[in-house]
Amino acid sequence: MDIVQKSLDSAEDTWREIIRTEYPLFFHTPVVKAPADPKNKRHWMFYTDSKTTHMDVFQPELIETIFRTCIVPLYKNAYGNIAAEKDIVGRFLHDTFTYLYFHEQFHPTFCPDSTEDEKLVDKALYEGIQKADPNNDPKSILSKVGNVRNAAWDQVIDQAFFFLSGNNGSLEDRITQVFKENEIPPVHFSSLPDAVVPLFDVIEFHQYHENFESLYYPLSRAVYGFLFTRKAEMRKIIFDYFKKRTIKQMREQEFDDVLKKVLKGFVAELSPREYAHAQIDKNEFEKHVEHAYGHYGEAEGEVSHQYLNEHICFLLLDKRTRYAALKGFIQPFAKYISLVKEEKRHGSHISGSSSGDAASSINQEGGNTEQALQNLANILGPAEGNALLAAISNSGGAAQKDKRLSNLARDEYYKRNAKEIAIRSPDYRAVHVVLGKRKVPYFVSSQMIPIEEVPNLPLESILRFQQDTGITQLFEVSDFEFRFDIYDWHEVDDTDYTFENMGVEIPDNIIFHNDSSGSMGNPNYVGTKSPYDVLMHLDFGLLKTLRRAAVAMKKDPLIIAANFSNGTIVSEATKLSVFYDSPNNSTKNVLTGFQNGGTDYTASAFADIRKKCGPGKTVHLWATDGALNLGCQEATFRAIEETVRMPQTSFLYFEIGTKTAFGERIKILEKQYPMVKTYLGVSLESLQKSALEILIQYEGHSVRDLI
């Protein structure tokens, strides 16, 4: 076995032995290691989905060479004879991998340790970037949040690891104990080497010889080099290593100014209460920044450096101050964050590497921005959240990730704002029912557990409870004691809406014919109250009720969209469950698309639609703001007339804000065929006030739906 693979395996054993008492909930975390792959574009890669840790070393020979030719000389320059020690390369490899195991574990341990924490970090970053450049458009701000959120999490967890693995705490004691017991050579090295946190980035810099696409990454690595080194000798070497590379692309004075502003930023947004809670004086903190930075390579700066690390760690680990600290920290960085590329540590993960759902994975291109959008829409409040969703929906973009983001924002906007159709008829109406019982956690009491007794707790069930509920049960309150919160499960009613008289007939096929001509608005229609915006409220209002009814009836009808303007685009048939729940599918893209041309319907589209329908009942919903162009009116009217004559077919015709001659012709058709219903002059107000009654009828049998 080569020295790199041996060190990777040995480091896993070391890490597990340390966390067995320090972080027992994570002792059984699965670790996956990819086989060596010399053709891989990455030399190594490390990432987690908070359940499984991936530690992939693809080019072990290259990694060993880098440690011998780059890492060992750095330590030789700082400490002289240390580089001559036997087994020193293996030790540096082992200790770097040990840190990287902790790095991945510290994500679910510290940040983000819950969905709420993730949302609040996104909010802090959004507000910080927005404050740094208030003239920036919402999409640019959101893109920067999505691209920097991983790096912000890393700042929290690496600050935690650096501070907790030193400073005479229990983690440092445990590391020293395990290293001694396992006799890791050279045996007289009692703990992790100084600068073990930024070593990872030194290696990445060593392999990267081009100009940086954005300056956030090299600037933030300089922050790592400054903060995460214990001794002045090593700090000077590591910090200068990052600085020399970075100032090739920016003025040295600008570099120094940014770094000091970032460090001062940790306290810049604290409220008076937060200053008091953290026991920090802003002026004193800023003086320590100036002193430590001015003497970063000298013993004279050590006291200030220690002061900064201690207080920054406190600010980032305590959630009462974490978000204000990150809001201030990110502001000086804001203009250096890429708009197009995620600012993760190189090698942390690559697109598509997650074991999560590809439809929502943060590891797909743009996935972090999509997740940030959902988080911000949920936490900013209705008005600001809707404004953000509308702005992103209407921003467009040719790149696939931009289209996905716009689709997600549009879908989320109408799902939140379209008025759900309530079924209220003499025969069939929505009713509140108790489906059964469900269990919810109920706090019972707390116990203080000595650290030596923690391994005796039911750790697997505690971890499962925390993953299922998002509630933390086990807290470290001191170096010697944990608090264990005990919860019981209580049964409560699980309620929903269903439909009286289960004779409600959910159609088997639902066809949306949407007019996307220029008179309906423009492609940036979301939230504008234009006719197409009203049309989307109508479509999504109907879809909400159909989705709920379909679940109650255990039925999954097909959805087909026919978007007409410069001709008619007909989608594929998609199951309602997939169509409604997914923001990105081809049928929904046709439904919500905007052609922005004339008002031409291709009459032959009806034949195409029939081929795609399944057997059973079919409902057509036609929405427009006016008459068709003369060249296609007669052919389209005949196609509609032919359609309504077909068995088990209903046709609903909506005119948005108008009453046209073509609509009157459909109204005459309604008198001949009871399965045709017309709704002229539909407005956003009528939809939001549930003032429009719809009658769906198949061959004389009707179901009244009120929206």
Beta strands, then each sheet from edge to edge (+ up, - down):
strand 1: 31-32
strand 2: 44-48
strand 3: 53-57
strand 4: 430-450
strand 5: 474-476
strand 6: 481-499
strand 7: 509-515
strand 8: 558-564
strand 9: 568-570
strand 10: 574-575
strand 11: 618-624
strand 12: 649-656
strand 13: 676-682
strand 14: 693-698
strand 15: 701-706
sheet 1: 1+ 3+ 2-
sheet 2: 4+ 6- 5+
sheet 3: 9+ 8- 7- 11- 12- 13-
sheet 4: 9+ 8- 10+
sheet 5: 14+ 15-
end
